[in-house]
Amino acid sequence: MNQLGYYQSLIEKFPEGKLGEGLEPTFPGLSYQPMTYGLLLSSESIYYKKFPNKNSVSRIIELINWLIDNSDLDEDGIPGWGLPHEWDAFQDGSINPANHPYTITTSIVMNGFLDALSSPDLVTRDKKIRIQEILTRVSLQWCRHVWTDNETGGFFWYSPNVADNYFTPNVSAMFLGTLSRLLNEQSKLFNATEYEFIQKRIDSAAEAIISNVSLINGYPQWSYTIYNDPSKKTKLNDLVHHGYIIWGMETYRANGGRHELPWTIGQSVASIDSFIVKKSVQRYQNKKGPARLWGVGMGLAFFSEYADIQRVTNCIEIINEVYGPFPSLKLSPDRNSKNKLFYPRYAAHVLWGLALSL
């Protein structure tokens, strides 16, 4: 089976009518995950541009409708997407309620909308206007109220809850990349003052990411959380979160970011390479222990966008042989029976990577 066949088989694991429903390894029962909807919207929009077909159109309509209809599940009057579960992200006692929005999920959904808008025939005029209204409100809300200035620039919070006012590079980088793409592709949504305000936030966030990078063994690395207190230690990012950082920063570079990145695209590719040891993918750079499926999917997405075909092919082969075979992908290669189940939010990262590879 080739890449196209892998994509076509995997998309069928997401049944129409409930495309984003599925199991989660951390949370009990079935749930509808906005992140899954966002990744599927990107995947199918990218796939449709290459292979126009009625089934993709049907899925895209469902995905867009669900994301619009469920853009304010916490009913605070502000669009955003998160998790349909309670969650204490930093184990600090601040438990966010179900349907609280998160910056990373919101960023991924915004990317999905932008991918859909990039094919004019996919979105009706009314839906386009509604999507643009949501993108505008989210951008201004996060830049005004989900933001902290610091000594190296600034950062977008982990979520709109002030208790989540942590500098987590994967979150801030992914969001600033999404905003840079939004300004480049949908600049008419903002007046001159708003445009410059958002651009300054983007550049300040990029400056903070750049200021906290460590170039080790020829590739960029970051701690998962950047603390003001140097006595507080945090581990490096696992593959999925590292992938979010370099994806966001390369998106910034590609969309005319004002700050020069002190690493090359080749070094970004090498940073993903550092997780791959022979025919296995490690959860952390050069450390034992397999990556979870979404990390390998994020690596595939980055390779598909920025690397050579050999890296893409090798990554797909690893997914098929170690996490598969397609389309029944499992959470990780170990023999734990729980990990043999299909988790849509994790597999959706692979689907996105496959769409970009075609």
C-alpha positions in Angstrom: 0.0 0.0 0.0 1.3 3.5 -0.9 0.8 6.8 0.9 -2.5 7.5 -0.8 -3.8 4.1 0.2 -2.7 4.6 3.8 -4.6 7.9 3.8 -7.7 6.5 2.3 -7.8 3.6 4.7 -7.1 5.7 7.8 -9.8 8.3 7.1 -12.4 5.5 7.1 -11.6 4.9 10.8 -13.4 8.3 11.4 -17.1 7.5 10.7 -19.2 10.3 9.2 -21.8 11.7 11.5 -19.4 11.5 14.5 -16.0 12.2 12.9 -14.4 13.5 16.1 -15.8 11.0 18.5 -13.6 8.3 20.2 -11.7 7.0 23.1 -9.0 8.8 25.0 -6.1 7.1 26.9 -6.3 9.6 29.8 -10.1 10.2 30.1 -12.8 7.6 30.4 -15.5 6.8 27.9 -16.2 8.2 24.5 -16.0 11.9 23.8 -16.1 14.4 21.0 -12.6 16.1 20.7 -12.3 19.5 19.1 -8.6 18.8 18.3 -9.6 15.8 16.3 -12.1 17.9 14.3 -9.4 20.5 13.7 -6.8 18.0 12.5 -9.4 16.2 10.3 -10.5 19.5 8.8 -6.8 20.3 7.9 -6.3 16.8 6.5 -9.4 16.6 4.4 -9.0 20.2 3.1 -5.4 19.4 2.0 -6.4 16.1 0.5 -9.4 17.6 -1.4 -7.1 20.2 -3.0 -5.0 17.3 -4.4 -7.8 14.9 -5.0 -11.3 16.6 -5.3 -14.0 14.2 -4.3 -17.6 14.2 -2.9 -16.8 12.2 0.3 -14.2 14.8 1.4 -16.7 17.6 0.8 -19.3 15.8 2.9 -16.7 15.4 5.7 -15.5 19.0 5.5 -19.1 20.3 5.8 -19.6 18.2 8.9 -16.3 19.2 10.4 -16.9 23.0 9.8 -20.5 22.8 11.1 -19.4 21.0 14.3 -16.6 23.4 15.0 -18.7 26.5 14.4 -21.7 25.1 16.4 -19.3 24.1 19.3 -17.1 27.1 19.3 -18.2 28.3 22.7 -19.0 25.1 24.7 -18.1 26.8 28.0 -20.8 29.5 27.2 -18.7 32.5 28.1 -19.4 34.3 24.9 -15.9 33.9 23.6 -15.0 31.4 20.9 -12.3 28.8 21.7 -11.9 25.0 21.8 -10.4 22.7 24.4 -11.2 19.4 26.1 -14.6 17.9 27.0 -13.2 16.9 30.4 -12.0 18.4 33.6 -8.3 18.8 33.7 -5.5 20.2 35.9 -2.9 20.9 33.3 0.0 21.7 35.6 -1.1 19.7 38.7 -1.2 22.9 40.7 -4.7 22.5 42.0 -6.4 24.7 39.4 -8.8 22.3 37.8 -10.4 23.6 34.6 -13.9 22.5 34.0 -15.0 20.4 31.0 -15.1 22.4 27.7 -12.6 25.0 29.0 -10.7 26.2 25.9 -6.9 25.6 25.5 -4.5 27.6 23.4 -3.0 24.6 21.6 -6.4 23.1 20.7 -7.7 26.5 19.5 -4.6 27.0 17.4 -5.1 23.6 15.7 -8.7 24.4 15.0 -7.8 27.8 13.5 -5.3 26.0 11.2 -8.1 23.7 10.1 -10.3 26.7 9.2 -7.4 28.3 7.3 -6.8 25.2 5.3 -10.6 25.0 4.5 -10.6 28.7 3.4 -7.6 28.1 1.1 -10.0 26.2 -1.2 -12.7 28.8 -2.1 -15.1 26.2 -3.5 -15.2 24.3 -0.2 -16.9 26.9 2.0 -20.1 28.7 1.3 -20.2 32.5 1.6 -22.2 32.4 4.8 -19.9 29.9 6.4 -16.8 31.8 5.2 -18.1 35.0 6.9 -18.8 33.0 10.1 -15.4 31.4 10.2 -13.7 34.8 9.6 -15.7 36.3 12.4 -14.6 33.6 14.7 -10.9 33.8 13.7 -11.0 37.6 14.2 -12.5 37.3 17.7 -10.2 34.6 18.8 -7.1 36.4 17.6 -7.9 39.7 19.3 -9.2 38.0 22.5 -6.0 35.9 23.0 -3.7 38.9 22.1 -5.5 41.1 24.6 -6.3 38.8 27.4 -4.3 35.5 27.2 -0.9 37.1 27.1 2.0 38.1 29.4 4.9 40.3 28.6 8.2 39.1 30.0 11.9 40.1 29.9 12.5 38.2 26.7 9.3 39.3 24.8 6.1 37.6 25.9 4.0 34.5 25.6 0.5 33.2 25.1 -0.9 31.4 28.1 -1.6 27.7 28.2 -5.3 28.6 28.5 -7.4 31.7 29.2 -7.5 30.8 32.9 -5.0 33.1 34.7 -3.9 30.1 36.7 -2.6 28.6 33.4 -0.4 31.7 32.9 2.6 29.5 32.2 5.2 29.9 29.4 5.0 26.6 27.6 6.9 27.0 24.4 4.9 24.5 22.4 1.7 26.4 23.1 3.0 29.9 22.4 5.0 28.8 19.3 2.1 27.0 17.7 -0.3 29.9 18.4 2.1 32.6 17.1 2.6 30.5 14.0 -1.1 30.2 13.4 -1.5 34.0 13.9 1.3 34.7 11.5 -0.4 32.6 8.9 -3.7 34.2 9.6 -2.3 37.7 9.1 -0.6 36.6 5.8 -3.7 34.9 4.4 -6.6 36.9 5.9 -5.1 40.3 6.4 -8.3 42.1 5.4 -10.0 40.8 8.5 -8.2 43.5 10.6 -7.8 47.2 10.4 -4.3 48.7 10.4 -4.2 49.2 14.2 -5.4 45.6 14.9 -3.0 44.2 12.4 0.0 45.9 13.9 -1.1 45.0 17.4 -1.3 41.3 16.5 1.9 41.4 14.6 3.7 42.9 17.6 2.3 40.1 19.8 3.5 37.5 17.3 7.0 39.0 17.1 7.2 39.3 20.9 6.2 35.7 21.4 8.7 34.6 18.7 11.5 36.6 20.5 10.8 34.7 23.7 11.0 31.4 21.9 14.2 32.4 20.3 15.7 33.7 23.5 15.1 30.3 25.3 16.3 27.9 22.6 19.3 25.7 23.2 21.2 24.6 20.1 22.5 21.2 21.2 24.2 18.7 18.8 23.2 21.0 16.0 19.5 21.2 16.5 17.1 23.4 18.6 15.7 22.2 21.9 13.5 23.8 24.6 12.3 23.0 28.1 8.6 22.1 28.3 8.0 25.0 30.7 10.1 28.2 31.1 10.0 29.4 34.7 11.2 32.7 36.0 12.6 30.9 39.0 15.8 29.2 37.9 15.6 26.7 40.7 12.5 25.2 39.1 13.5 22.5 36.7 11.5 20.9 33.8 12.2 18.2 31.3 12.7 18.7 27.6 9.7 18.3 25.3 8.5 14.9 24.0 8.2 14.5 20.3 4.7 15.9 19.8 5.3 19.0 21.8 8.7 19.6 20.3 7.0 19.2 16.9 4.4 21.9 17.8 7.3 24.3 18.6 9.2 23.9 15.4 6.0 23.8 13.3 4.9 27.1 14.8 8.3 28.7 14.4 8.8 27.5 10.8 5.3 28.8 10.0 6.4 32.1 11.5 9.5 32.1 9.3 7.5 31.1 6.2 5.0 34.0 6.8 7.5 36.8 7.0 8.4 36.9 10.7 10.3 39.9 11.6 12.8 38.1 13.8 15.4 35.9 12.2 15.5 32.4 13.6 19.0 31.3 14.8 18.6 27.8 13.3 18.0 26.6 9.8 15.2 24.5 8.4 17.7 21.8 8.1 18.4 22.0 11.8 14.7 21.8 12.5 14.5 18.6 10.4 17.6 17.3 12.3 15.7 17.9 15.6 13.0 15.5 14.5 15.7 13.0 13.3 17.1 13.0 16.8 14.0 11.1 18.0 14.4 8.3 15.5 16.7 5.4 16.4 16.9 2.8 13.6 13.4 1.6 13.1 11.9 3.1 16.3 10.8 6.5 17.4 11.6 7.6 20.9 9.3 9.7 23.0 12.2 12.0 24.1 15.4 12.9 22.1 17.8 10.0 22.2 16.2 8.4 25.2 14.7 5.0 25.6 10.9 4.6 25.5 8.7 4.7 22.4 6.9 7.8 21.3 3.1 7.9 21.4 1.3 7.8 18.1 0.6 11.6 18.0 4.3 12.3 18.3 5.1 10.1 15.3 2.3 11.8 13.4 3.6 15.2 14.3 7.1 14.1 13.1 5.6 12.9 9.8 3.7 16.2 9.3 6.9 18.1 9.8 8.9 15.8 7.5 6.2 16.0 4.9 6.3 19.8 4.9 10.0 20.4 5.2 12.1 17.3 4.6 13.0 14.9 1.8 10.9 12.1 0.5 13.2 9.5 2.1 12.5 10.7 5.6 8.8 10.8 4.9 8.8 7.3 3.5 10.9 6.0 6.4 8.5 7.6 8.9 5.5 6.1 7.3 7.1 2.6 7.2 7.8 2.9 10.9 4.2 3.8 11.6 2.9 1.0 9.6 5.3 -1.6 11.0 5.5 -0.5 14.6 2.2 1.2 15.3 0.0 -0.5 12.7 -0.6 -2.0 10.3 -2.7 0.7 8.8 -5.4 1.6 9.4 -5.6 0.1 12.9 -3.0 2.3 14.5 -2.3 1.9 18.2 -1.2 4.3 20.8 2.3 2.9 21.3 4.3 -0.2 20.3 4.3 -1.8 23.7 2.2 -4.8 24.5 -0.2 -3.2 27.0 -3.7 -4.2 25.9 -5.0 -0.7 26.5 -2.6 0.6 23.8 -4.0 -1.7 21.2 -7.2 0.4 21.1 -7.7 3.1 18.4 -7.5 6.7 19.7 -8.8 9.1 17.1 -7.1 12.3 18.4 -3.7 10.6 18.3 -4.3 9.0 14.9 -5.5 12.3 13.5 -2.0 13.6 13.7 -0.9 10.8 11.4 -3.7 11.5 9.0 -2.6 15.2 8.8 1.0 14.1 8.2 -0.2 11.7 5.4 -2.3 14.5 3.8 0.8 16.8 3.7 2.9 14.0 2.2 0.7 13.4 -0.8 
